[in-house]
């Protein structure tokens, strides 16, 4: 039986989180700070006086050298905007970061996305599945992964981690769960109806904290894998998630589907993940629903 590894333990050198002012980066930094071995930098202005802003490769290189960083977790990216903006954030920035890490001999743990897979042939999608992204976001994330993989052929120490659907407090309204949570919070105590594009779609959900834990565990994992899914292996429909949120609020919800369609099911295969960092029991849907309903921090 596979046993679960203990969560992140301090290593011999600090980890740098790039994009540490973002939604995922902040959580990685929070968990890693408890061990005193992570430091954060951002490509955009931050309210934190401790956050160093780096906008150019030369500034990132200086930060890596000054702190003697051995591993960089790259959280830089964008999920909204036109294709040009997405390409800049998800493809071109990934290449620049990868080139800097390769030149300095720094290990890169890059956050990709399950959107890189797109249409799924399997009930549980393995890392070897074909990549057929259906959105500009997925296409630009995949292009970023491919740029980094070319650099890996030239010596970059690379792992691409592909999170599936992430749930957390203050979820952006541009995500389905963020939209559902906002709709539920606006209902009266007696409940009511909400409109959803297609509540039958099935996805693989993880809390933002669980994703951050997995990323930090991957940093200290003894082996190296080129691509790994961050997933639960458990599929839940949007309808199941919405009803779980309604249950947490103690109300009844009627769902109206407005635009049926989309990728029917995309659930990750966690076999490789578990072999690297140990088994992870899927999070309870009610717990995930409570997390989703929390207001922004």
Secondary structure, 3 states (H helix, E strand, C coil): CCCCCCCCCCCCCCEEEECCCCHHHHHHHHHHHCCCCEEEEECCCCCCCCCEECCCHHHHHHHHHHCCCCEEEECCCCCCCCHHHHHHHHHHHHHHHHHHHHHHCCEEEEECCHHHCECCCCCCECCCCCCECCCHHHHHHHHHHHHHHHHHCCCCCEEEEEECEEECCCCCCCCHHHHHHHHHHHCCCCEEEEEECCCCCEEEEEEHHHHHHHHHHHHHCCCCCCEEEECCCCEEEHHHHHHHHHHHHCCEEEEEECCCCCCCEECECCHHHHHHHCCCCCCCHHHHHHHHHCCCC
